[in-house]
Amino acid sequence: MPGEPKVTLSVATADVGGFVGHVSIHPELLDTAKERLYGAREKGAIIDFHVLRCGDDIELLMTHENGPDDREVHELAWNTFKACQEAAVELKLYAAEKGMVRDVFTGSLRRMGPGIAEIEFIERKSEPVLVLMANKTSVGVWNLPLYRIFADPFNTPGLILDPAMLDGFSFRILDLKEGKEITLRSPEEMHYLLALAGSVSRYVISSVHRNSDREPVAVISSQKCNIVGGKITARCEPAVVFRCHVGFPAVGEVMEAFAFPHLVEGWMRGSHIGPLMPVPFYEANPTRFDGPPRVIAAGFQVTDGRLIGPHDMFDDPSFDEARRTANQVTDYMRRHGPFQPHRMPQSEMEYTAMPIVLDKLKDKFKKIE
């Protein structure tokens, strides 16, 4: 209703040091984050918070009434990550200085290393929200699930059964290569949507809204890794936020899209292709070849800005077959060793010695007669 206060859910992610290697987060870092955000809540800077982790990434969930891109909220997340990073350095955790590009906050988390996903809305009578976090993958990981959830009636029957969804949804897509964006409507522009979204390395779905009233329904943290001087200086795996039910896809329809462990970029050294395995919180510890890639799902009821939860959504035996399939695909992909399609194309690899190899061999190459 007009005049009602809007709530903003901000989800910030960062890699500030792994325990052990790239597997998990040391409890001291999680405690540090909780202490910082607890103090901010007591001062009224935020309404509520929750700290989660997936693999070696920390996720800060914060609710407030300041709207997206608020400097104070972004600075709170930045200072929290810096405090966690300092704790990681003291513990000599792996790659503790990897996740932050700058030493000084410049006004926004964007382009500084951490990822940020924010969605603003007026609370409905009931406001169920899902926050999904992935590890050992890249920003294009959500393209296929987002298409299935918001454009495929075989996944989401509500698209043809719920009158509030009959007009479909619009997808904002980022062109990571050209630095451009486009919005495409489904169902009328579905083929154009698929043409772009299928190229997950370049075109990334960053948000979704309902066509009938432009109400926001999903948003992802779409920042790509930073490369300086040919070296990776920061990287954050992406998160996605969904609002569910009452004119949006149901919780079960969102979750159904992850019953198929689709192939994603990332895994070992960010340079391999592997299946996205849906796991409960306690199994988000990628150890086999630093993988396979993992995704967790936290369910909340947003009530007067409070985060009631989380419920561990993948802690459910109905996803056992997805996990079993992911393990079988993992075996299959690993047998390719350093060959494509397990290893990513050279242009997409985060870490590669190919320029050095080519330089050493340049005098041995002979022109084909």
N, C-alpha and C positions, 0 to 999 in steps of 0.2 A: 504494500500500500504506500502511496506517496507520503513522504514525511517520516516514514519509519527509518530507524538507523540501520545502516548497512554494516555487515560484519565482513572483515577481510581475513581469509586464511592464507598465511604465508608459509611456504615450505622451502627452507634453505638447505642445501646439501654441500658437503665438502669432504675431501680426502686430506686429512691432516696427520697421517701416520698410522701404519698398519701394525697389527699384532696377531700372529707372527708373520712377517713378510706382508703380503697383501690379503691375509685371510680374514681378520676381524679387527675389532676396536678394543683397546685396553679399557677396563672398567673405570680407571681414573679419569680418562677423557670424558666418558659419559657423565661421571659425577661432576666434573668441572662444568660441563654444559648445563646440567640441571641446576647447579648452584647459581650460575649467572642468570639464567632465565627465571628462576624462582625469585631472585632479588628484583628483577625487572617487573615481575607480576606484582610483587608486594608494593612497588612504587607506583603502580598503575600505568606503566608504559605499555603493557600488553594485558589482555584479558586472561588468557590461559596459554599453556604450552604443553608440549610433550617432546621428549627426545627419543629417537629411534636410531637404529643402525642396520645397514645391510652390507654384509662383507666388511670392507675397511672404510666405508663411508658413514659419516654422521649426518643425520637429518634432524633439523630443528623445525618443529611445527608450532606456529604461533598464531593466535587470534587477536585481533585488535579492531579499532574503528577508524584507522588512519588512512585506509585506502591503499591500493597497490603503489609500489615505488616510493613508499614513505622513507625519508632519509633516516629518521630515528630508529625505525624498525630494522632497516638494512644495516645501520651501524651497530645495533645491538647484536645482530647475527654475526657481523664481521668481528666484533670484539670477542664474542663467544668463541668463534672459530680460532681466533688468534690465541686466546687463553688455552684452548685445547691443544693447539700446535706447540705452545711453549711447554706444556706438560709432556707432549710426545717427544720433544727434543730432549728433555731431561731424562726420559726413559729410554732414549736412543731407539725409538721405534722406527720402523722402516719408512723411508721417503717422507719424513715428517715435514719437510720444507717444500713439498711438491704442490700442495693444493692451493697456495695463495700466491698470486702474481705480484702483488705490491705489498709494501710495508705499511703504507698509510692509506686510510680510507678516503675515497674521493667523492663520496656522495651516494653511491649505489653499488650493490653487489655485482651488477651486470658487468661483464668483461673484466672482472677482477679475480677470477678463479672459481669461487663457489657458484653453484647453480641456484636459481630462485624461480619458484612457481607460485603465483598469487591469483586468487579468485575472490571477487567481491560480490556479495549478494545480500538481499533481505531474507532473513530466516523465514522459512515456511512453518506451518503448524508442526511438521516433523522434518528435520533436515539431516538425513543420513548421508555421510560422506565417506568415500574410500580414498586412501592415499597409498599409492603403490610406489615402491622404490626398487631400483635395479642396481646390480653391481656386476662389473666386468663386461660392460656393454657400452653402447653409444647412444646418441640422442635419437636416432631413427628407430630405436627399439619399439616405440609405441605406435608407429604408423599402421601396422597390420591390425593390432587389437582395436585401435580407435576407429578404423574403417569398419570392422566387424560390429562393433558396439553401436555405432551411430548411422550405419548405412546398409547393413546386411540383415534382412529379416530372418534368414536362417539361423543367425545368432541371437537376434533381438526381435522376437515376434511382436513386441510392443510397437514397433515401427508401423505395423498394419492393424494392431488391435487397440492401441491407445489413441483416441481422437486428438489428444494434445501433441502427438508426435507425427501425425499424418503429413504435415508440411515439411518434415525432415529437419536436417541440421546443416549448418555451414561450417566449413573447415578453413581455418587460417593456416597457410602453408608458407614456410620460410625457405628461400633459396639460399643455402649456405655458401654457395660459390659466388653468386652475384650480389649477395646482400640485399635481396629484394623479398617482397612478400605478395601473396595473392590469396583471396578468399573465394572458395568454390562451394556452390550449393549442391546438396544431395536431396532428392534423387536426380534432378534434371541435369546436373553436370557430373554425374558419377563417373563416367568414362574418363573425363579430364582429370578428375580426382585420382583415379587409379593410375593413370599414366604418370602422374607426378609422384604420388605417395609410394609407388613401387620402387622408386630410386631412393632408397633410404639413406644413402651416403650424402645426397645433395638436398633432397626436398624433405622437410620435416614438418609434420603437423604439430603446430604449437598450441592451438586452442580450438574449442568447438562451442558453438552457441546454437540455440533453437531458432529456426527460421521464423516462426510465428511471432515472436516478441523479442528476439535477440538476447534472450536470457542466457547467461554463461553457464555451461554445464561441465566443461573439462578444460584443464590447462596443464601444460608440461613445463619443466625447466629445460629450456632449449639451447642453453649455452654449449658450444662445442669446445674441445680442448684448445688451449693456447699454445702456439708454436713460436718460439723466439730463437732466431739463429739456427733453425733446423732442429731444435730440441724441444721436447715437451716440457713446459714449465708449470702447467697446472691442468688438472682434469677433474671433472665431477661427473659421476654417472647420473642419469636423469631420474626425476620423479614425476608422477602424474597425479592430479587430483580430480576426482569425479564427484558430482552431486547426483544423487540417485532418487528414483521413484517420483510419483506425482508429476507426470508429464515428461519425465526423463527415464532413461533405461533403468530397470530395476537392479538391485544389488546383484541378484543372480545372473542377470544378463551381462553385466560388466564382468563378473567372475568367469562366466562361460568362455569368454574370449581368450582366457589364459589356460584353458584345458588342452590346447594344442601348443606344444613347446616349439614355437617357430624358430628358425635360424636367425641369429643376430650377429652383428659385428662386435668384436672386443676380445674377450677371453685372455689368453696369455699375451702379455706385452701389448694388449690392445690391437693385436695384429692377426687375429684368427676368427674364424666363423664357427659358431656352436649354438646349441639349442638353449632357449631361455627356460630354465627350470623353476616352476612355482614351488616355493618352500615355506614352511612356517618359520617364525622368527628364529627359533633355536637351530635351524638348519641352514641359515644364511651364512655359511662358512665355506667359501669356495676354495678347496684345497687341491683337487685333481687338476694338474696343469693350470693352476690358479683359476679353476672353474669347476664345472661349466657355469656360464652366466646364470645369475640368480635373480628372482624377483620375489618380494614380500608384499603383503597387502594388509594395511591397518584400517579397520573399520571404526568410525566414530559417529555418534549423534552430536551435532552442534546444538547446544541448548543455551540460549542467552549468551552466546560467545564462548561457552565452556566446551571443552573437548571431552565428551563422555566416552571413555574407551581407553586404550584401543582393544578391539577384538581381533585376534589373529585369524585372518580370513582363509589362509591356505592351510591351517591346521585342521585338515578335513580329509578323511580317507578317499573321498571321491576324486581327489587329485593324485592319488597314488599311481594311476595308470599314466598320467602326464609325466610324473617323475620317472617312472620306469621307461617310458618312451625316450625321455631326455637322456637317460643313461645309455640306452641302446644306440641312440644317435651319436652320443659322445664317443662310444667305442668305434663306431663307423668312421666318424670324422678324424679321430686321432690316428687311424691307420694310414691316412694320407701323409702324415708327417709334415715336411716343409713344402708340400705341393699344394697348389690350388685345387679345389676350392676351400680346403681347410685354412690355408694361409691366405690372407686377404691380398687383393691386387696391390702392387707396389705403391700406387698413388694414394691408397687409403690406409696404409700401415702407419701406426703411431711410432713404432720403432723399427728401423731398418738399417742394415749396414750396406745396402745395395750401392749407394754412391761411392763408398770406400772400395767395394769390390770392383766396380766399373772403372774407378780410377787406377787401380792396380793392374787391371787387364787391358787398359786402353791401347797400349802399344802392341798387344797380341791380336787385336781384332784386325782382320783383313777384309778389304772390300771384295764383294762377290763379283766375279767377272761375268 
